[in-house]
Each structure stands twice: as C-alpha cells, then as structure tokens.
C-alpha cells in the first residue's frame, strides 16, 4: 500500500511545477486564480515546516524561525511588486511594514490575549521579555517610519541616501542585539512562566522530520518567490477593481503572510502559552521593520526606484497609540479580556482607515 503524502509535502512540490509551467505565460483570470491558490498553499506549507523546525530547536529559537520565514515571504512579495513598477511602488514597503506592525501588535496580540483570558481567566506572560520586545519595535518603527516624515535633508517624507543607510544599519543592529538578548543570557524572559528553556529533547525520528521540514521549507519559499513575481500584477488589479486605495495593497500582502502566524499564536494561546504568542507577534513586527526595510533599501538602489518611508499624521497617531497601549498591556505580566479587546479595536480602526483614509 502506498504511503499517503501529506498536503504540506505535496503543495510545495506542485507549486514549483505550476511555477515552471506558467513562467513567461500571460496571466489570465483562470491562471491567476490557480497561481494565487498555490501561492497561498506554499505560504501555509512554509510556515508549517518552519513550525516543525521550531518545535525541534525549542523556544525562543522556534519563534525566530517562524519570524524569519514570514519575513522572507514579505520581502519577496514587496520586491516583486516594486519591480513591476505599479502606482504604489514607492510607498509599498512603508504600507506593508506598517500594516504588519498594526496586524501583529494589535490583531495577533489582541486575539491571543482575548483567547487566553477567556479560557484561563488571565493571560499570563513574562513582562521582562515582552516589555523589551515592545520597546524595540517602537524604536525601530520611529527610526524607519516616523522620522522620515520630519527630516529635511530630502524633500518629502523620505530619507536622504546617507540617512537611509544609517537607518538600515541601525535597524539591523537593533534587531541583532535583541536576538542575542533573546537567545543568550536572558533567554528565560522569553519562555512561558514555569517552562524550562532547554530545547525539546527529540529522538532520531523527530530529528529526521525536522531536517525533512527544513528542506521542504526551502522548496516552499522558492515557490513563493517565483509565484509572487508572476502574480504581482494580479494583486494590483484586484485592489484597483475593488475601488480600494493603492496603499491597501500593502495591507493585503501583510494579511496574507501573517495569517499562518496568527493561527500559530492562537493555538499557543489555547494551550496557555501566551508568551509564545507574544514572541510570534512582536518578533514578526520586529523582523518586518528591522530586516525588511534594510533589504528594501538595498533593492531600491539596485532597481533605481524611490522609497517613501514616512507615515502620515493619522498613521503616526495610530502607531503612537499602539505603542502606549502595548506598553501598559505588558508591564503587569498578565492581561484580562479588556486588554485583548482594546488591541482588537485598534486593529479594527487600522483596517477601517486603510479602506476609508
């Protein structure tokens, strides 16, 4: 009897076949839908395999693996759309990164806290680790998304070449320092209260499964890179046809790539592992700014395109409010349904204003 092949194994392989078969062809409605289906499947499979690897290496390394996988996908989609030269190319990175920050710090955090509080009465986590993550995300957001609005070396909400280089280097340095803190001496700040920081003890079979998932993760990401490139014009056309602002393309990208991360965070919240949910949310926000912006900055020099990073006043106000509420949420080390609801309301405000600016 033939052994049944799981969808997480089949989808990346079939997605690569679809990519090879459609590469260079004109994208019609049917072909576009087919590519979108396998693009979504490849994203879900990639994050699944990242989660398998994450389970093997233990926390907080697991959250870093997931965040890295999501960031690779995000950068790929942004660069594919920027290369197509659409109307929103100059602001796409800003819109996508800001959307990722709002979705993670409000949507994912709010949903996780609400689920944990409803099920266990209180959502408990480590204030030290979560507080460090919130402060790092806030600093990165200010450097990359807020300050360009107020600098004067270049006209408009943009950085000059030297300022952009400084921001990119600073972002990578801050992210690297946080990762060293998270995985080094203060690793216990980023695991659920009461859990050991040791990596999962696994037998030979689990190790083979992790290696297999690592290979499939690479294949899935390759499929995402290729399909994102050929699918990018369809995403722009869909947003335009719906009558939505060009900036909503960034929201659509962030929502797609963060859906698997949202599911993983909720699953951990249901198991009373809120700290892992927060690691996923804040880690993704941090990687989205600290790694995506430097990557896009380098790419814009190669693509010879302008890069608008500065947020508008409404967005800055929403980002500031998010930072304040997030700080007040994590300081006690526990949260109620109210805190979860507050973050979900902020996420709702963001989506509403993205549709009706």
N, C-alpha and C positions, 0 to 999 in steps of 0.2 A: 504494500500500500504506500502510495506516495505521501511524503510528509507535507502537511499543509503549510503554505508560505503565508506569513502574516502580512497585513497591509503595509506595515512600517518598513518591511523589506521590499515588497513589490513596488510600492509607489515611487520611491526614488529611482529605481531601475527603469520603470515605464516612463517616468518623467524625462529621463535622459533620452529615451527612444523618441518620445514626442518632440523633444527639442531638436534632435538630429533630423527628424523627418520634416519639421516645419521651418527650419532655419533658412532664411532667404526667401520664403514664400510671402506673398501679400496676405496680410491678416484680415480675413473677413469675419463676419459675426460668429459663424459656427466655429471657425478655427480659433477665434479669440476666446470664446467660452471654454473650449477644450483646453487651451493653454492656461486659462485662469484656474480651471479645476485642478490641473496637475501642479500649477504653481502653489496653490493653497495646500494641496496634499503634500508637496515637498516641504513646505514650511512646517506643517504639523509633524511630519516624519522627522525633520531635522531636530526640532525641539524635543521630540520623544527620545531620540537617540542621545541627545545631549543630557536628558534627564537620567537615562540609564547609566551613562558615564558618570554623571554627578553622584548617583547613589553609590557607585563603586569607590569614588575618591573621598566621599564624606563631606560634611559641612565645615566651613563655609565655601570650600572649593566647588561644591556642586552648584551653588548659586552663581559663581563666577563663570562656570562652563555654560550655563544657560544664558547668562547675560552676554557672553562673548558670541554665542551662536546667533542670538537675536540681533546683536549689533552688526555682525557680518551681513545678515539679511537686509538690515536697514540701510547700511551704506551702499549695498548693491543696488537696491531699488532707487535710492536717491540719485546715484551716479548715472543709472540707466535713463532716468527721466531728465536729468540735467543734460545728458549727451544729446537727447532728442531735441533740445532747444525750444521747449514749449514756452508759453507766456509766463509761467510761474517759475522758470528755471533759476532765476537769480535769487528768489526767496524760498525755494523748495526746501533747502536744508534747514533754514530757520523754522519754517512752518512745521516740518516733520519732527524736528527735535523738540520744539515747544509742545507739539501735540503729544509726543512720547512722555514728556515730563508731566503734563497735566493728566494723562491717562494713568500713568504709573503711580504718581504721588496722591492722586485723588480717587481715580477709578479703582485700581487694583488694591490700594491701601484701604480705601473705604469699604469695598466689598469684603475684603479679608477680615477687617475689624468687626464689621457687622455680623458676618457669619460666625466668627469666633465668639463674639459677645452673646449672640442669640443662643448658641449651642452650649456654652460653658459659663455663662453669666458675666464673665470678664475675659477680655482678650489680653493675655499676659505676654510680655516680651522683655528683652534687655534694653533698658533706657540708654546705657552707655554706647552700645553699638548702633542702635537706631538713631540716637542723637548725633553721633559722629557722621552717619550717612546723610542725614538731613542737612547738616551744616556744610558738608562737602558739595552736595547737589546745589544748594543755594549759592555757594561761592562760584561754582562752575557756571551756573545759569547767569549770574550777574556779569561775569567776565565775558562770556560768549554771546549773550542775548540782550543784555540791558545796556552795558557801557557803550556799545557801538552807536546807540541812539544819541548819545550825548557828546561823543568825541568830535573834534573839529578839524583834524588833520586832513580828512577827506570829506567831500560833500555828500550829504545824505547819511542814512543810518548804516554806514559801512566803516570798516577798519581800513586804514592805510596798509600797505604791504608790510611795513615793519610792525605795526600794531597787530596785524593778523598773525604774523609769525610769533610774536610774543604771547598772544592768547593761545595759540596752538600748543606751544611748548609748555606754557603754564598748565593747560588742561591735561596734557599727558602726564606731567609731573605730579599734579594733584591726584589724578586717578591712580597712578602707580604707587604713590605714598599711601593712599587709602587701602589698596590691595595688600601692600606689605603689612599694614596695621591689622587688616582683617585676617590675614593668614599667618601672622607671626606671633609675637608675644601676647597680643590681646585677642587672640582667636576666640577665647571663651565668651567675649562680648557679643559674638555673632551666631551663637548656637542657642536653641531654646533653653530656658532656665531649667536646670536639673539634668540636662543631657551631657554626655561626655563629648569631648572634642576629637576623640580618636576617629580615624576613618573606618568605614564599615569593613569588618573582617569578612572576607569572601573566599570561597573555595575556588578550585580551578575552573569549574563550570561557569561561575559568575565572572571570573576574570576573562574567560573566553567570550562571554556575552558582551562584556564592556568593550573589548577590542573589536568585536564584530560591529557593535554600535558606533564605535569611533570611525570605522571605515565607511559605514552607511551614512554617518553624519557628513563626512566629506563629500560623498556622492550626492546627497540631498542638497547640500549647499551649492555644489556645482550646477545642479539642475535649476536651483533658484536663481543663480547668477544669469544663466542663459535665458530662462523663460522670462525673467524680469526685463531683460533687454528687448526681447521681441514683443512683450506685452505692454510696454510703457505707453505707446501711442493710444492704446485702447482705454487705459485708465484715464488719460486726459480727456478723451472724447466722452467717456461716460459722465465725468464730472460736469463737463460743459453742457451735455444734453440734459442733465438733471437741473440745470439752471443754478448750480451752486457756484460760489466764488472760487477763483483759481486756487486760493490758499487751502481749499478743502481737500485738494489732492494730498497734501501733507498729512491731514487728519486720516484720510483713507489708508495711506501707507502705514501709519503708526497703529491704527486699529487692527489691520490685518496681521502685522508681525507680532503684536502684543497679545493677540487672542490666546495662543497656546500658553504664554506666560501667565495670563490671567487664570486659566484653568488650573495650572500647577499651583498657583498661590492659593486658590480656593480649596483645592484638595488638601493642602497643608493646613489651612485654617480649620477645616473639618476635623483634622487629626490633632487639634490643639497645638499646632506648631506655628504659631503666629510669627515668630521670629524669622522662620524660613520664608514666609510670605513677604515680610518686610524686606528681607535680604533680596528677594527676587525683584520687588518693586523698586526699591531705592538703587539697587545695583544696576538695573536696566536704565533708570533715569541717568545715573552717573555715567555709565558707559555710552549712552546715547549722546551726551554732551562731550564728555572727556575724550572719546575716541572718534565719534562721527565727525565732529567739527574739524579736528586736525586732518582727518582723511579727506574731507571735502575741500578743505583749504588747499591741500596739495593738488587735488584733482582739478580745481578751478584754474590753477596756474597752467596745468597741462592742457586743459580744454579751452583755455583763454576765454573764460566767462567771468562775469561779475558775480559777486557774492554779497547779498544783503543779509546781515545778521540781526540788526537792531529791531527790537519789538516796538509795537505801537503803544500808546499810553494805556489803552484798555487792557492789552495783554500784560503790560508791566504791572498794572494794578492787580490783575488776577494772579500773576506769579507771586507778587508780594504777599497777598492774602494767603495763598497756598503755603508759602514758607512760614508765615506766622502761625497758622492753624496746625501745620505739621509739627512745628516746634512744641506747641502746647500739648499736642497729642502724645508725643513720645517721651516727654520729660517725666511723667509719673511711672512709666514702665508698665502701665495697664490702661485699657480703654474700655468704654461702655458702648452701647448701641448708638448713643448720641454722637460720639466721635466718628464712628463709621458713617452715620447719616450725613454729618457735616461735610466729610470728604466727597461723598457721592453727590451731594448738592453742588459742590464746587465743580465736579466733573460734568454735571448736567449744565451748569452755567457756561462752561467752556464750549461744549458741543453746540448749545443754542446760539452763542455768539459767533461761533465758526460758521454757522448757517446764515445767521442774521447779524452781520458785523455792525 
